[in-house]
Amino acid sequence: MSQLPIEGVMPALLSGVRNASQLILKAAPGAGKSTYFPLQLLKQGIVSGKIIMLEPRRLAARNIARYLAEQLGERVGQRVGYRVRGETKVSDETQLEIVTEGIMTRMIQSDPELSGIDLIIFDEFHERSIHADMGLALCLEIQEALRDDLKLVVMSATLEQQALARLMPEAEYIESEGRSFPVEFRYQPLKANERFVDAMVKQIQTLMHNETGSLLAFLPGVGSILQVQERLSGLAADIDVSPLYGQLSFSQQQAAIQPAPSGKRKVVLATNIAETSLTIEGIRLVVDAGLERVAKFDLKTGITKLEQVRIAQSSAEQRAGRAGRIEPGICLRLYSESQLNQQPYVPSAEILHSDLAPLAMELAQWGCTDASELKWLDVPTVSALAQARSLLCSLGLMDEKHQLTTAGQKVQQLGLEPRSGAMLIHALADNDWHSTALALAALLEEPEHNVVDFSHSVQRLQASKHSKQKVVVTRAQSLANRLKLTFDLAQVDERLAPILLAIAFPDRVAQRRVQGNRFLLASGHGAQFREDDPLSGSDYIVAIDLMRSQGESALINLATELDITQLRSAMAEKFILSEVADWDDKRGKLVAEARLCWLGLVIESKELPAPASEKVTEALLNYVRRQGLQVLNWTESANELLARIRCGVEWMPEHAWPAFDESALLTNLDQWLEPYLVGINSAKALQQVNLTQALSAYLGWPLNQEIDEWLPTHFQLPTGSQKKIVYQVGQEPMLAVRMQEVFGEHSSPTVAQGKKTVVLELLSPAQRPLQRTSNLASFWSGAYQEVKKEMKGRYPKHVWPDDPANHIATTKTKRQFNQ
């Protein structure tokens, strides 16, 4: 570990930790910030209490702990230990714990004062995981309210320095410059129609033939890694090819990062898991595709979409840093320098595009109902938190006041994802379900790669043939111990699995549509299997893992077949029987049915006799909700009134306007449209409804009177003529008028209680636009003179005075005007 760049700033670092409560460290990849720095803290006893260092990934946490323990000549679990999900190696003598960020959040929630802990280090903070952002927000509050002696260090190779400085203005800032060795950059952007996999294979082969050392290639996902691996089968015999990605077992990942055997070199094909914290021995060559796959959560569907995007500049910097750790290296980029410069410096924080249900649980446990009360680099959005809380309420983990229910508190204590937790807590009511639910919770945390039918994973677990058998069984036993239960693999009942999974994923119970492999989810969205998947013939499934694709339907990656009769027997209270009236578009008639539903899925239906008039109205309201407001009779008058109201809402928010956006109008049809459906008994007859009256009534007194004063439909000109004011949402109000009719006027009219100046579109005598202005006085004294020169020759019979600001307004020609 000698001669690391971090050594140059080590005195400043150690002094900073001693004397400051907050420290920000920026150090290039390979500088030694994750290894040499914490080791010196430990050796020199800078703090008396325990040091916790957070790592974004389990692989990095384990490897750093092992490496540091080796440097001390000890075993892991003595002075240096680690905690990751499902595995803990610490002891009473452990002074430095390397933990994954989710574990850190659990530690904070269970002991908000962090007793015995003096220093927390946020390593590789640039990755901006939800847990890192949450952990830092909680630690800053702890430091402020409970532990002013707690020390925080935030470090990375590519920090958002200005943003962090705003978040932690008192923090000491230290920067370690430079890599250990220089890196030569080469740019080989893809040619037209060239696939990056082809280019990657070609460049790897060329570099391994012409250069020394081992190579690390960055690819966006598992699919491209496997393609490249297959194509590299013809490399020289002394070159090993190793994949490296998150779904591999720990032993497979270790094989990828170990040094090549004596006399051999290696090619490591990795996702962005290799960007940070890992040192892969012998690497001096890097080939960067410049791509990564980012999961983005869709608030409307509750489904994640995996997008392949270009990496940020900071990620490119991290990747290149892998090449200069042990000797001068080469970084070959499959993109141009200009393409790189067009990218943002740092990637978008996970908190801005992920499912926030786990975060909402953490906030509730912390007693924080308003996220903005904490200090964040990026405050979680109100809409994303609302969606997350809605899901948690449906799972029975949160109440309407955003407080955790008893079940929610138990789930938090177990450290489980909300869906798995809800399933497990529900299963506690039935002794025969315990072992199955425990197994499922553990299996959901460790899904097998390329397995679509979840029942196959359950079967392999029962047969002790699961690819992660030991990890899953250990996790299930750990959960059982915390619940004071016994886990017995022999008691796992595969038949119960679909029912329990329906409890965890109620919105993802899905019904097969008439055509092919397509399904309708209980949430109302579509999903489908890949071609010829055996599960595509099932009548009902539970879709566990969905990924939004380019089409309308989500792709089902993991599911299990569901016997709906069995679910009805076990969960009868979740099925709702109701009478529903709706308009059948195809048959052009009213349909009234008794329906048995699981959320949005109609499981059974039975036609009812001719419905009463209120059912007819209900059916027509359903029809409008489904088809949209455009099926109504939007006359010019109705459209103009709606535009005026929406402008009023925007321009004068201090008044108590009802919500008039399209979503609100559809939601509140029963309030404003239903009273006007008396005698309307068909979709066609909806054209008879007077929407102007309906909207005015919904606006209510006195607003429906005051709007005519605040936002008048017309403006009376000095000539006596009335001209219509045009209102459009998001634009200024406008009045089209012939220029001669506003001679003598010194200012434009105003509306919205004087808050808005009407834009005048000044027209020629032939009603063609000449100029737009909201400042008449300025126009008369300036641009008018140019307009006058052009118009005087074109319209000689009309008045074009030299001083229009003091001329009489007119609709007449010169001859008429002078008579």
N, C-alpha and C positions, 0 to 999 in steps of 0.2 A: 504493500500500500504506500510505499515511499514515492516521493516526487509527484504527488497529486496536486492539481491546481488549488484545491481547497486549502492546502497547507499555508499558502500565502496570506490568507485572511483569517487563519485559525485564531491568532491572538485576539483579533477584533471580535470574532464570533464568540469566543469563550467569555470575553469581557462583556459583550452585549448581553449574553444570557445571564451573567451574574448581576448586571446592574439595571437591565431594562425588563419590563414585564411583557413586552411584545417585540418580536424581531422578524424582519422579512429578509430572506436570503435568496438571492438569485445566483445560480451557479450552473455553468454549462454541463451538458451530458458528459459523464465520465470524470467530473471534478472530484467526486468523493463525498458529496453532500449526504448521500443515503448510508454511507458506510464509515468513512474516516471521521466525519463530524460526530455522529452519535457515540462512536467508540471513544473519542477524546473526552466527551462529556462524562462518559462512564468512568474512564481511567482516572480523570482528574477530580472526580467527585464534585462537579460544579453545582449540583443540587443534592440535597440530602434525601429527598423523597424519590418516588418512582418516576421514571421517564416513560411516556407512551408515545410511540411513533406510528402514525397512520399510513397505511399503504392502500392504493386503490384495488389491488388484486391479491388473491390468495397466494398465487405462485411467487410473487415478489416478496410477500411477507415471510413465507417459509424460507426462501433462499437467502434473504438478507439476514434473518435470524441465525441460520446455519453458518453463514460466512463470518458473522461477527463472533459467534461462539468459537469457531475455529481459530480466529485471530487471538482469542483469549486463552486458547488451549483447553477449552471446556466443552461439555456437551450442551446441546440446546436444552433450556429449562433450568440452567444454573443462573448465572448473572444475566444472560440474555435468553428470553423466551418469546413465544408467539401465541396469539389467539386468532383463529379463523373459524368460520362456520363449521361446526362438526368436529373441531380438533383444537385442543389446548395443550401447550407444553410450557408450563410455568411452575415455579416452586416458591417457597417462602424466601429464598435468597435472590429471586429475580428482581433486578433493578431496572432493566430496560425491556419493555414489552413491545413487540412489533405486532400490530393488530390491523385487521381490515376495518374499513370505516363504519360498517354496520355494527360491528362489535363495539366500537367506541360509543356510538349512540346509545346502545344498551347500557354501557357502563355509566354514562351520564344520567340516564333516566333512573337507574336503580340507586344511584348515589349522587345527587346534584352538587354536593360539595366536593366531590372527587377526593375523598379522604385518602391521604397517603400519597397522592399524585402531585408532583411539583411542576412538571414540565410536560407539555403536549406539543409534538412536532407533526405538522401537516405536510407530509412529503408528497411530491408530484402534484401539488395543488392545482396546477394548470388543467388537469383532467376534469376538474369541476363536476365531480359526481354529486348526486343529490345528497348522499351521506356526508361528503366533505363539506358542502355548503351548510347543511343542517348542523353538523358537528361544530363548525366554526361559529355559527350564529349562537348556538347554545353556550359555547365556551366563552364568547365575548360577554354574554349576559352573566354567566357565573363569575367571571373576573370582575365585572362591574358591581354585582349585587352581593356575592357570597365570598369570593376568594380573591382579594386584591393581591395576594402573594402568588397566585397561579401564573406561570409563565407560558407564553404561546410563541411558537416559531412556525412561520409559514414559508415553505421553500419549494422551488422548482427551477428548471432551466429556462422556462419561458413564462414569466409572471406578468399579469396585468398590473404593472407597477402603479399606474395612476389610480386605477380603481381600488386597488388594495390600500393605497395611501389615503384615499378618502374614507375607506372603511376603518382603517387603523391609523389615524393621523399621528398618534404618539409613538408608533413603532419605529425602532431603529432599522435602517436599511443598509444591508451589506451586499456587495456584489463581488463574485469571484470570476475573474476574466479568463477566457480562453480555454480551449481543449488541451489535452495532453499533447496531441500531435496534429499537424496540419491535415486538412482533408481537401483533396482535389475534386472540384465539382464538374460533372459532365452532363450536358443536356441533350437528350435524344427524343424530342417530341414525336408522337405517333404520326405516321403518314396518313393520308386520306384513306379511309376504309380499312386501316390496319387495326387488328384486335390487340388489346394490350397484353393478352396472354401470349400471343405469338411473339410480340416484341420482347416480353419478359424472358421467354425461353431463349430467344436469339442472343440477348445481351448477357444472360447468365453463362451460356455456352462460350461466348467470346471472352468474357472476363476470366472465367476459370481456365481457359486455354492460354491466355496471355499474361495473367497476373498471378502473384503468389498469395497465399493466405486463404482463409475461409470467407464465405459470402453470406450475407443476410438480405433476403428479398422481402419487401413489404407488399402484400396483396390485400384487396379489400375484404375477402371472405373465404370461407372454407371451400366453396365450389371452385373458385379460381386457383386455390392452393392445390387441390387434388388434380386439376387439369394440368398445371405446370409440373407437378410431381411426376405424373404419368409420362409427360413429354421429355423429361430429363433422364429417362432410363438409360440413355446411351452415353452418359458422362463417363469419364475415365474411371478405372477400377479403384483408384485411391480416393475417390470423392463419394462421401455419404450424403444422401438427401434426407432431411428431417423436416416434417411439418410441425408448426407450433401455433396452436389456437386454443381458445378457452374450453371447448368441449372435450379435449383430450384428457385422459387420466393424468394424475400427478406424475406417475412414473414415465409416461410418454413425453410429458412436458420437460421433465428432468433430462431425458435422453437428448432432447433437442438443444438444451442449453449447456450441456457438458462439453468440455473440450474434445476435439476429434482425437481418436487413438493415434499413437505415435506412427508417423509415416503416412498419415491420412489427412485429408482436408474435408470440410463439410459445407453443404449448402443448406441454410435454414430458410424455409418458406413460412413466413409469419404474417399474422394480422397485426393490428396496432397494439396487441398485447406486448410486443417486443419494443415498443417505443420508449418505455421508461422503466427505471428501477432494475432491469435485468442486465447483467453483464454476460454476454455469450462469448466464451473464450475463443480467441483466435480470429475474430472477425476484423478484417481490414477493408472489405468490399461491401458496399450497400447498393442495391438496386431498388429504387422507389417508384412504384406505379403511380403514386400521388393520389390514391383513392382510398376511401374507407366507407364502410357501411354504417349508417347512423339510424337508430331506431327513433321514430317520431310518432308520438301518441296523438291520435285523432280524437278530440273532445266530443265530436258529434257521434261517432260510432263506438267509442270506447275500445278501439282496435289500434294496434301499433302498425305503422308502416315502415318497412326497412328501405331506406334510400341509399343508393350509391352516390357519394358526393366527392368533390375534390377536397383535399385536406387543407387545413389552415397553414399559414406560414410557420407558426410555432411548431406544428406537428412535423413539418418538413425539416425544421431545425433539429428537432429531437431525433428523427430518423437518421439524419446525416451524422449526428453525434455518435452513433454506434460504430462508425468507421474509424474514428480517431482515438480509440481508447488505448491501444497497445503499441501502435506504430503509425507512420503516415498512411492515410487511407484514401480510398476513392468512393465518391457517392455519385452514382449515375441515376439521373432522374428522367423518367419517361414522359416528360413535359418540358415546356420551355420556361425560361426565366421570367418572361413577361406574364405567362399564365400564373406562375407562382405569385408574382407581385400584385396580381388582380385579386387574390384571395384575402379574406380578413386575417388579421394577425393571429387571433386566437379563435378556437371553435366555439360554437354556441354552447352555453352551459346546459347540462342535462336537466336542470330544474325548469327550463323554459320549454322543453318538448317531451316530457315524460309523464307517465301516469303518476299522479301525486297522492294516490290513496295511502301508501305507506307514510308519506310525509305528513298528511293530514292526521293520521293516527299519532305520530310523534308529537305534533303540535298540541293535539288534544290532551295527551298525557302530560305534557309540559305545562298545561293550563293556559295555553295561548290561543285564543279564538281569532285574533286578528294577526295575521302573519307579519304585517308591517310594524308590529311592536318590536320585533327582533331586528338585528343588523344583518343585512344580506348584501352580497355583491349584486345579485339579481333577485328582486322580490318575487316570490311565486305569484302568478296571476290570479286574480279573483275568480275568473271563469274556470280555470283548471282546478282550483281548490273546491269550487262549488260542485263540479262534476265528480271529483273524488269523494266529497262528503255525501253526495247522493248515492254513490255505490255503497259506501260504508253503512248508510242507513238501511239500504235494501238488504245488506248482509246481517243486519242486527247488531252491528258493532258500535254504532254512533246514534245519538238521539238528535232531535230537531234543533237542539240548542248547541250542537257540535261538541257535546260531552260524550266521552266513552261510556258505553253501557257496561254492565257487569261482564258480559261476554267479551266486549272490546278490551277491557282491562286485562282479562286472562290471556287474550291473544298477544297483547303487548308484552306481558310477562314472559311468554314463551318465545318471543322474538321471531314470530312467523309472519309471512306475508298475509294480508287481510283475508284473501279467499281461502287459503289453506287453513288459517286459524279459525275462520267461521265454521268450516266443515268439521274440524276436530272438536271444537267446543260443543257443537250440536251432537256429535257422536257420543259425548260423555253421558248422555241421558240413557243410553242403551248399552249394557255390558257386552253384548255380542258384537258391537261395532268397533270397540276400542282398537283392537290390533289392526283391523283393516284401515281405519282412519289414520292411525299412526304411520302405517306403511305408505299410504297414499301421500301424506304430508311430506314424508322423506323423499318419495319418488318424484314428486312435483319439483323438489329443489334440485334433483339430479337427473334431468331427462336424458334418455339415451339418444344418441345421434342417429338420424335417419330412421327413426321408428315413428310411424303414424298411428298405429293402433295401440293405445295405452294399455289395453288388457294384456298385450304380449309382454310388456315390461312387468306387469303384476305376476304373470305366469312364470317369467324367468326368475323373479325374486323368490317366489315360492319354491322353485326348483334349485335355488342357490346357483343360478347361472347368469344373474344380472351382471352387466359390464362394470357396475360400481357397487357390487354386492356388499362389501364390507362397510363402505361409506354410508349406504342407505340404512343398513341394519343398525349401525352405531348411532345414526341420527335418530332413528325411530325409538331405540332404547333410551337415548338421552331425553327425548320428549316425554316418554313414559315415566322416567324417573322424576322429572319435574312436576308431572301430574299425579305422582304417587300411584302409578298404574304399572301393570306388567305387560310387556310386549312379547307376544308369542307368534313367531312366524307361521307356525302350524295353524293358528287361529285366523289367519288372513283369508277372507272369503271374497273371491273374485266377483261373485254375483252381487255383492253389496257395493262394489266400487262405483258403478254408474250412478247409483242413488246418492252416494256421498259426494261425488263430483258435481251432481246437479245442485247440491246445496252450496258448493263453492263457486259454481259458475251458473247461477240461475238464468242469467241473461244470455247464456250461450247454449242452453238447451235448444236443439235445432230440429226442424221438421223437413223431410225431403220434399222438394217441389216435384211437380209432375215430370219435368224434363231432366233426365240424366243425373249428373253428379252434383246438382245444385241444392242448397238447403236454405231455409228461412230461419234465422236466429230469433229467439224470443225477444231480443232487443229491437227487432224490426228490420235488421240489416241482412244482407245476403252473404253466403259463404259457399265455398265449393272445394271438393277434393281435386287432386291431380287426376289425370285420365286413368281409368281402369283401377282405381284404388278399391280394394274389396269392401271398405266401409261405405262406399258411395251408394250401395244398394240398400242400406239400412233405412228404416222408416223414421227413426229418431236417433240422434246422437247427442253427446255432450262435447262441444268443441272446446278443447282445453287451451290450445295454442293457435292463435290466428295471426296472420300477417296480411296487412292490406296490400293488394297488388295494384297494377295499373288499371284494371277493369273495375266494374262496379262491385263485384264480389270479393270478399277476403279469401285468402287461401288457407285451408285447414292443414296445419302441420302436425297436430296431435289431437286425437279424439278417442272416444269410446262409444260403442253401440249402447243404446238405452232402450229398455223395455218400458214403454210408457204406462202400461197397466201396472207393472211392479212399482213404478214411481207414484202412481195414484194411490196405491194401497199403502205405501210407506209415508207419503207426504200429502195426504188428502187435504189438509188445511191450506196448502199452497195453490190449490186449483180453485178458480173463481167461476161460479155459475152466474150468468147474467142474461137479461133479455136485451137484445140489440136490434135497432132498426137502421137500415142503411139503404142507400139508393144503388141499385144494380145497374151500372153503366151499360153493360152489354145487352141486358134484357129490357132496359128502359122502364123499370118498374121498381116499386118499393119491396124490399125484402125484410121480413121481421123474423128473427131467430132467437132461440135459446142457445147460448154458447157456453161451453166449458173451456176455460182458458188457463194456460200457464203463461203468465205475463202476456206477451203479444201473440202467442200461438193459440190458434183455435184447435182444440183437441177433438171436440165433438160439437155438432150443431144440429138443431132440430127446428124446422120451420114452424112458425106460429100462425094462428088465424089472422084475418085482416086486422091490421093495427088501428088503434084509436088515433085521433088527430094529433095528439102530442107526440106519438111515435113517428108520425109522418114528418113533423117538424124536426124531431131528433135525427131522422134519417137524412133530411136535407142539410142539416148542420154538419153531419158526418161527411156528406158528399162535398160540401164546400171546404171542410178541413183537409180532405184528401186531395181534391183537385186544385185548391188554391183560390184566392180572392178573384182571380181573373174570370171565373165562371159567372160572376155577378154583372149587373148592368151598369158599367161605369160610364155614365154620361159625362159630357164636358163639365157640367155643373158640379157633379160629384167629385171628379178628378181635381177641379180647381179648389173645392172646399178642403179636400184631403191635403193638397199641397199647402194651402194657407195654414191649416192646423199644424202640420209637421214643421213648417217654418216657425210658427209661434212657439212650439215646444223648444226648438233650437235657439231662437233669438231671445225668448223671455222665459227662461227656466224657473224664474222665481214664482210663477203662477202655477196653480195646482192642475196641470193638464193631465187627463188620462193618457195612457200609453197608446200611441197611434201608429207605431211601426207595424210592419206586416205580420210579424210573429205574434205580437200582442193582439192584433185584431183577430187573427185566427184562433188564438187561445180564448178570447172573450166573446166569441160569436153569440153565445147565449145571452149576453148582456145588451149588445147593440143591434144584432140582426134578428134574433128570435122574435122580438115584439112585432116585427114587420112581416112575419111569415104567416100571419093569420089568413087562411083561405088559399095559401100557396100549397099545392099538392103534387108538384112535379118539378124536376130539374129545369125543364123548359120554362115553367111559370116563374122561376127566379128572376127572369128578365123584367117582371112587372114591379119588382121591389124598388122603391124610391130611395136610393142610397144617400142622396143629399139630405133628406129628412132623417134617415136613420143615423147618419154620422153627426148631424146637428143635435139630435136628441141625446146621443151618447156623450157629446161634448158637454152638454148640460148647462143649465143656467147658473151664474150669469155669463159664463165664458162664451156661450153661443150668441150672446148679444154683443159682448165686448169685442169679439174678434172682428166684427164689422167696423168698429171704430179703430182698433189697433192695426188691422191689416185689411183696409178697404179694398173692394174688388176693382174700383175705378177711381180715377183722379180727374177733377174738373179743372180744365185749362182756363186761362184768362179769356179765351175766345168763347167760353161757355160750353164747349164740346166736352163729352166724357170719354176718357180713354182707359182701356183695361190695363191694370197692373199685373204683370206676369210673375208668379211665385214659383220657384223651383228649389227643392231641398238642396242645400250645399252651395247655392248660388245667390247672388245679390238680387233683390227685387228689381224688375225692369219695366220701363214704360216706353213704348214706341210712339213717337210723335213727330209731325212735320216741324222743321226748325222754325218756320215763321210763326208757329202757334205759341212758342215760348219766348219770343222777343220780349224784352222788358223784364224778364225774370232774372234774378240775381243768384238764386240758389235752387238746388234740386229739392223736390218734396221728400219728406221722411215718413217712415212707418215704424211700427213696433215701438210705440211710445218714444219716438225720436232716436231709437237705437240704430236704425238702418236708413241709409240714404238711398233713394231710388236711383238706379242707373238709367239715364235718359238715352235712348237710342234715337238720335236725331235723323229724320228722314228728309229726302229731297221732295220737291213738289210731286214727283211721280211715285212717292212712297218707297224709295230705295234707301237703304242705310247709308249714312254719310259719316257718322261719328258716334262713339259712345262716351259718355262722360257722367261723372257724379259731382262735378264741380263746374257749374255753368259759368260762374264769374271768370274762372281761369280760362275756360274755352273761349268766351267772348273776347277776352283780351289777348288770346294767343292763336290757337289753331284755326279759329274762325276765319281769319284773314286769308289763309290759303284755300279754305273751302269756298269762300266768297269768290275768289278769282276764277275758280273752275266752274262754279255754278252760275255765275252771272252771265257767262256766254251761253251756257247750255239752256238756262231758263230765264231769258231776258224779260219775260212778261211778269216775273215775280219780284217781290221786294227783297233787296239785298243791301240793307243799310250799312253805313260805315260804323255806326255806334249801336249795335243790336241790343246792348244791355239797357238802353234807354229808349228803345223804339216800341211802338204799340204792337202787341201781338195781333196776328191777322190770319184769316183763312183765304183772303182775297188776292187777286192779281193786282198789278200796279194800277191798271185802269179802274177796276172796281174800288180799289182803296182810295183813289183820289176823287172819286165821285162824291 
